[in-house]
Amino acid sequence: MSTPTVDTQLFSPKLHTPLSHLCTFPTFWNLPTTHCGYIKCGLFVIFVSVQDFLKQGESKSARCDEIKSLITKGCTKAKIENPRGSTSINKNKPVTNRKKDIAEKLKPDQITQIQPQKLTLNLRSGEAQTFKLKFKRAEDYPIDLYYLMDLSFSMKDDLENVKNLGTDLMREMMEVTSDFKIGFGSFVEKTVMPYISTTPARLLNPCTSTSTSTNTNTDNCTSPFSYKNVLKLTENGEEFNSLVSKQQISGNLDSPEGGFDAIMQVAVCGDAIGWRNVTRLLVFSTDAGFHFAGDGKLGGIVLPNDGKCHLENNMYTMSHYYDYPSIAHLVQKLSDNNIQTIFAVTEEFQPVYKELKNLIPKSAVGTLSSNSSNVIKLIIDSYNSLSSEVILENGKLPEGVSITYKSICKNGWVGTGENGRKCSNISIGDEVSFEIAIKSENCPPQGKSETITIKPLGFTENVEIILNFICECECSKDGKPLSEMCHNGNGTFECGACRCNEGRIGRLCECSTDEVRSDDLDANCRKDNGTDICSNNGDCVCGTCECKKRENPEERYSGKFCECDNFNCDRSNNKLCGGHGRCECRVCICDANYTGSACDCSLDTSTCLAANKQICNGRGTCECGVCKCTNPKFQGPTCEICPTCPGVCAEHKDCVQCRAFETGEKKDTCEKDCSYFNLIRVKDRDKLPQPADQSYPLSHCKERDANDCWFYYTYAVRNHTEREVYVVDTLECPAGPDIIPIVAGVVAGIVLIGLALLLIWKLLMIIHDRREFAKFEKEKMNAKWDTVRRITPAYCRITPKRGSGMVLRLRQTLFTFPLWAFPWLG
């Protein structure tokens, strides 16, 4: 058997959701918060009775929806409640414009640095309320400075330099403010083992030292202590010097000191320290580390620090009883008491205290010289650094309430996120502002108001903000207790629905909680006597199906058996009902001009209009906003394209040619075949109609006849029936050729070619002759040398008997002719 959902118990007085008293809707419904109050359902519909609006199977929360959806369901605007949040300023004292040199001095409580001081916000769920805060650093603002010093033995030389700190620091601080107070405190360590030696001699003088040869009391130290408030805040610098000069060094055994115990007491013992509601500075001076929560176990101390003041005669008396405070505990107390901390530590411990600074807001770390000689400069620099930055913090927020900050700082710099809480580099007299948005996601128990504060860290001023939550509709004021409309007075009828008394449930409070699990009632929730209760989409309450909620508030089940829904209809383009209808019981109800199972078929024919204002160019029908061409030859968005058809110009060329020029293939049948258009002649192409001047389609044509002459015309259909042809009445024929230039050109070409050939032949001949002559010369030279080589032996073989005349002739002949002329001599 099904279990009742939250909706079945909406009207039980045990619920602490004020919404159930008002519009019958719980705070945790995930419906859009665009129109929502703390009543997270958003909008409220008020009817005389529930039956006037809710459909069968719908839960009471169905009355809560977006405005458009409610109106669509039949709800009038007059019956829709749509409460809005608001912001009002209760106290708005302007920031103080104070000058240090004026005669009139204001008291600290008369100085205002933040504006406004008190506001009231009426919050509606999911709707942020934004307001603006202004901050201005006042000039000559009072300062309280408390100097807390480590008096362990290693700080002996530092104490000497601090003894004149009062008057020197007072003189320097007068440059900053005319209202300055200074105090002094000291600390060492918890007075138990193993932090100090508990032997009687060491308790009296922890600085006693013993050498190997003789016992020598080297220093006179005071007994160890945890924390001592030496001087309450005072304006008398001389008194500071006098009391500090009387202080003595003490000693302990371990290196870390009990400074956290001292800081806690300085923070919480406001009356003993003398803190005023002004700028509070705590200077923490040491050359060692620190103990923190848990270290007390070494001395058998296990009780956590209680964060309360335990000063008796200006001495901390519970150091042996309570453990050291934790860092988080210390941060809380310093923040609660608006104390800004300056850690003046030696170079060796700078890294440790810089990490501590990151955990403590509005704190600074300065490097202390080995003998504290630079302490005044360190304090001045640290104060300037701290005071130049403003950081906003808020108190604990109620559950479900969130806050965001946006800072508008100097030079127009804007910070968001965590940087939206602060502004830096602020000088005295500078004004900065913050935009703060507060938003709530639910309603607190009983809808009670809450108060939060926002304040700048280190300042005593704060802004008080009262949060009122819009948890009820106006209609709830007119509710009728024990109304007969709620089943014989079993509930209060308000806002068009019943808020049931304890022990009663149902839309009309008609059932008792004891009857919910009755099998007889469940039978009424089964469709067609099936096994599924409420189609598995709801719960059976008092024999009636209460349909389930879905994560998406736009989606809902309905129907007597929750068998219907509004999200399972056909989709088109990934949109339910194509985005052009609404889904009712899994069927699309289309908007006007749309049809189809998914409302994806548009009845609008404007997308089918062609340029000639015809639907699909008269060649098709418009279906769902798309042309369906009846002639398969045509295609395109408006059936304007015919890839296989001849062009308009080619189609009408012969008829235009025969009627305008009495030529062409149809000149013999022109009157019969070409009388379907009106022919209008024009003198030149400029007189032809232009497409931009016509309200009907127009084609410009350029065609050529058998004589290679061009003619121009336009073809148009006016009023879907009347065809018009405008034609230029003169042909554009090419001119005949000029014979003389052609003949002259040919002759000149032949002559030039002949001359070129002769020149080439002449050049080749010259080259050939030169080559032959060179060859002849070479052979001639070779012949001379060969003659000498061969004739000389023959010449020597001729004997004198033959006569000298023969010899002479032979020599002359041989030297005159080449050797090849006398082959027989070879």
CORNOR-V281388 format. One record per backbone hydrogen bond with DSSP energy under -0.5 kcal/mol. NH is the residue of the N-H (numbers start at 0). CO is the residue of the C=O. E is the energy in kcal/mol with one decimal. If there is no record, write none. Layout:
# CORNOR-V281388
NH/CO/E
NH/CO/E
This chain:
# CORNOR-V281388
7/4/-1.5
8/5/-1.8
9/6/-1.0
11/8/-1.7
14/11/-1.9
17/15/-0.9
19/16/-1.9
20/16/-0.5
20/17/-1.3
21/18/-1.7
22/18/-2.6
23/18/-1.2
24/18/-0.7
28/25/-0.9
30/28/-1.4
35/32/-1.3
36/38/-1.5
37/469/-1.6
38/469/-0.5
39/37/-1.4
41/38/-1.8
42/40/-1.0
43/80/-1.9
45/78/-2.3
46/44/-0.6
51/48/-1.1
52/49/-2.0
53/49/-2.0
57/54/-2.0
61/58/-1.8
62/59/-1.8
63/60/-2.0
64/62/-0.6
69/65/-2.6
70/66/-2.5
71/67/-2.1
72/68/-1.7
73/70/-1.2
74/69/-2.5
78/75/-1.6
79/76/-1.6
80/43/-3.0
80/78/-0.5
85/121/-1.5
87/119/-2.5
89/87/-0.5
89/117/-2.0
90/117/-1.9
95/111/-3.3
97/95/-0.9
101/98/-0.9
109/106/-2.0
110/107/-1.3
114/133/-2.3
116/90/-2.1
117/90/-1.6
118/463/-2.4
119/87/-3.0
120/465/-3.2
121/85/-3.0
122/120/-0.7
122/467/-3.4
123/126/-0.7
125/439/-2.8
126/123/-2.4
127/125/-0.6
128/437/-2.5
129/127/-0.5
130/435/-2.3
132/433/-3.0
133/114/-3.3
134/431/-3.0
135/112/-2.4
136/429/-1.4
138/97/-0.6
139/175/-0.5
140/137/-0.7
142/178/-2.3
143/278/-3.1
144/180/-2.4
145/280/-2.7
146/144/-0.5
146/182/-2.8
147/145/-0.7
147/282/-3.4
148/146/-0.6
148/184/-2.7
149/284/-2.2
150/148/-0.5
150/186/-2.4
154/151/-2.3
155/152/-1.6
158/154/-1.8
159/155/-1.0
160/156/-1.0
161/157/-1.4
162/158/-1.0
163/160/-0.5
164/161/-2.0
167/163/-1.5
168/164/-3.2
169/165/-2.2
170/166/-2.1
171/167/-1.9
172/168/-2.8
173/169/-1.1
174/171/-1.5
175/172/-1.5
176/172/-2.8
179/177/-0.6
180/142/-2.1
181/233/-2.9
182/144/-2.1
183/230/-1.7
184/146/-2.7
185/227/-2.4
186/148/-1.8
187/224/-0.6
187/225/-1.4
188/224/-2.1
191/189/-0.9
194/191/-1.5
195/191/-1.1
202/198/-2.3
203/199/-1.7
204/200/-2.7
207/204/-1.6
208/215/-0.7
210/213/-1.3
215/208/-0.7
215/213/-0.6
217/215/-1.1
220/218/-0.8
221/248/-2.0
227/185/-2.8
228/313/-2.9
229/183/-0.6
229/227/-1.1
230/183/-2.9
232/272/-2.6
233/181/-2.2
236/234/-0.9
239/235/-1.4
240/236/-2.3
241/237/-2.7
242/238/-2.5
243/239/-2.4
244/240/-2.1
245/241/-0.6
245/242/-0.8
246/243/-1.6
249/150/-3.3
252/194/-3.2
253/194/-0.8
256/288/-1.7
257/187/-2.0
260/257/-0.5
261/257/-1.1
262/258/-2.6
263/259/-2.4
264/260/-1.8
265/261/-2.4
266/262/-2.1
267/263/-2.2
268/264/-2.2
269/267/-1.2
272/268/-2.3
273/269/-2.4
274/269/-1.6
277/275/-2.1
278/141/-1.6
279/337/-0.7
279/457/-0.5
280/143/-3.1
280/278/-0.5
281/339/-2.8
282/145/-2.7
282/280/-0.5
283/281/-0.7
283/341/-3.2
284/147/-2.8
284/282/-0.7
285/283/-0.5
285/343/-1.7
290/256/-2.1
292/324/-0.9
294/291/-2.4
296/293/-1.3
297/294/-1.6
298/295/-1.5
299/296/-1.6
300/295/-2.7
301/299/-0.6
302/320/-0.5
311/309/-0.5
311/314/-2.6
314/311/-1.3
315/226/-2.3
316/309/-2.1
316/314/-0.6
320/317/-1.1
321/317/-2.4
322/302/-3.3
329/325/-2.2
330/326/-2.7
331/327/-2.2
332/328/-2.1
333/329/-2.6
334/330/-2.3
335/331/-2.8
336/332/-1.7
337/334/-1.4
338/333/-2.7
339/279/-2.7
339/337/-0.5
340/361/-0.9
341/281/-3.3
342/340/-0.5
342/363/-3.2
343/283/-2.7
343/341/-0.8
344/342/-0.9
344/365/-2.0
345/285/-0.8
348/345/-1.1
349/346/-1.3
352/348/-2.0
353/349/-2.1
354/350/-1.7
355/351/-1.7
356/352/-2.1
357/353/-1.4
358/354/-0.6
358/355/-1.1
359/355/-1.1
360/358/-0.6
363/340/-2.2
365/342/-3.0
367/344/-3.5
367/365/-0.7
371/368/-1.6
374/371/-1.2
377/373/-2.2
378/374/-2.4
379/375/-2.5
380/376/-2.6
381/377/-2.3
382/378/-2.6
383/379/-2.3
384/380/-2.0
385/381/-2.6
386/382/-3.0
387/383/-1.0
388/385/-1.3
389/422/-2.4
391/420/-2.6
392/454/-2.5
394/452/-2.5
400/397/-2.1
401/438/-3.3
403/436/-2.3
405/434/-1.3
406/414/-2.1
407/432/-3.0
408/406/-0.6
408/412/-3.2
411/408/-1.2
412/409/-1.8
414/406/-1.9
416/404/-0.6
418/415/-1.3
419/416/-0.9
420/417/-1.4
421/418/-1.1
422/389/-2.0
425/387/-3.1
426/424/-0.5
428/136/-1.9
429/426/-2.3
431/134/-2.8
432/407/-1.9
433/132/-2.6
434/405/-3.3
435/130/-2.8
435/433/-0.6
436/403/-2.2
437/128/-2.3
438/401/-2.4
440/399/-1.9
445/15/-1.1
446/443/-2.3
447/444/-1.5
449/466/-2.1
451/464/-2.5
453/462/-2.0
454/392/-2.7
455/460/-0.5
456/390/-3.5
458/455/-1.9
462/453/-3.4
463/116/-2.6
463/461/-0.5
464/451/-3.0
465/118/-2.6
466/449/-4.0
466/464/-0.5
467/120/-3.4
467/465/-0.6
469/122/-3.0
470/468/-1.3
475/472/-1.1
476/473/-1.4
477/474/-1.5
478/475/-1.5
479/492/-2.3
480/478/-0.7
482/479/-0.8
482/490/-1.9
485/482/-1.6
487/483/-1.0
488/482/-1.2
489/485/-2.5
491/498/-2.9
492/479/-2.1
492/490/-0.5
493/491/-0.8
493/496/-2.8
494/474/-0.5
496/493/-1.8
497/506/-0.6
498/491/-3.0
499/497/-0.7
500/489/-2.8
503/500/-2.1
504/510/-2.5
505/7/-0.6
508/505/-1.1
510/504/-2.2
512/502/-2.2
514/511/-1.8
515/512/-0.7
517/514/-1.5
521/517/-1.7
522/518/-1.6
523/519/-0.7
523/520/-0.9
524/521/-1.9
525/522/-1.3
526/524/-0.5
526/531/-0.6
528/525/-1.0
529/526/-1.8
533/524/-3.0
533/531/-0.6
534/531/-0.7
535/532/-1.8
536/533/-2.7
537/532/-0.5
538/545/-2.5
540/538/-0.7
540/543/-3.3
541/539/-0.5
543/540/-1.6
544/559/-0.6
545/538/-3.3
546/56/-1.7
546/544/-0.6
547/536/-3.1
549/554/-0.6
552/29/-0.5
552/550/-0.7
554/551/-1.9
556/547/-0.7
557/563/-2.4
558/55/-2.2
561/558/-1.3
563/557/-2.5
565/555/-1.3
571/574/-2.4
574/571/-1.5
576/569/-2.5
577/574/-2.1
578/575/-2.2
579/576/-2.3
581/588/-2.2
583/581/-0.6
583/586/-2.8
585/564/-1.9
586/583/-1.2
588/581/-3.3
589/587/-0.7
590/579/-3.1
593/590/-1.5
594/600/-2.4
598/595/-1.3
600/594/-2.3
601/599/-0.7
602/592/-3.3
603/592/-0.5
607/604/-1.7
608/605/-0.9
609/613/-3.1
612/609/-1.9
615/607/-2.8
615/613/-0.6
616/613/-1.0
617/614/-2.0
618/615/-2.3
620/627/-2.2
622/620/-0.7
622/625/-3.0
625/622/-1.5
626/636/-0.7
627/620/-3.3
628/626/-0.6
629/618/-2.2
630/618/-1.1
631/629/-0.7
633/630/-2.0
634/640/-2.6
638/635/-1.5
640/634/-2.9
644/641/-1.2
650/646/-2.3
651/647/-1.6
652/648/-0.7
655/651/-2.2
656/652/-2.5
657/653/-2.4
658/654/-2.2
659/655/-2.4
660/656/-2.3
661/657/-0.9
662/656/-1.0
666/663/-1.3
672/668/-2.9
673/669/-2.5
677/722/-2.2
679/677/-0.5
679/724/-3.1
681/726/-2.4
686/683/-1.4
687/684/-1.5
692/689/-1.4
693/690/-1.3
698/714/-2.5
700/712/-3.1
702/710/-2.3
704/708/-2.5
707/704/-1.6
709/731/-2.6
710/702/-2.6
712/700/-1.8
713/725/-2.6
714/698/-2.3
715/723/-2.0
716/696/-0.8
717/715/-0.5
717/721/-4.4
720/717/-1.5
721/717/-2.2
722/720/-0.5
723/715/-2.8
724/677/-3.0
725/713/-1.4
726/679/-2.5
726/724/-0.5
727/711/-2.7
728/681/-2.4
731/709/-3.0
732/730/-0.8
738/736/-0.6
741/737/-1.1
742/738/-2.9
743/739/-3.1
744/740/-2.1
745/741/-2.2
746/742/-3.0
747/743/-2.6
748/744/-1.9
749/745/-2.6
750/746/-2.9
751/747/-2.4
752/748/-2.5
753/749/-2.8
754/750/-3.0
755/751/-2.2
756/752/-2.3
757/753/-2.7
758/754/-2.6
759/755/-2.3
760/756/-2.7
761/757/-2.9
762/758/-2.4
763/759/-2.3
764/760/-2.3
765/761/-2.4
766/762/-2.1
767/763/-2.4
768/764/-3.0
769/765/-2.3
770/766/-1.8
771/767/-2.2
772/768/-2.8
773/769/-2.2
774/770/-1.9
775/771/-2.3
776/772/-2.6
777/773/-1.9
778/774/-2.1
779/775/-2.3
780/776/-1.9
781/777/-1.8
782/778/-1.8
783/779/-1.4
784/780/-1.2
785/781/-1.5
786/782/-1.8
787/783/-1.6
788/784/-1.7
789/785/-1.7
790/786/-2.6
791/787/-1.2
793/789/-0.8
794/790/-2.6
795/791/-1.4
796/792/-1.2
797/793/-0.7
797/794/-0.6
801/798/-1.2
802/799/-1.8
806/802/-1.1
807/803/-1.9
808/804/-1.9
809/805/-2.3
810/806/-1.9
811/807/-2.0
812/808/-2.4
813/809/-2.5
814/810/-2.0
815/811/-0.6
815/812/-0.8
816/812/-2.2
820/817/-1.2
821/818/-1.9
824/821/-1.8
825/822/-1.3
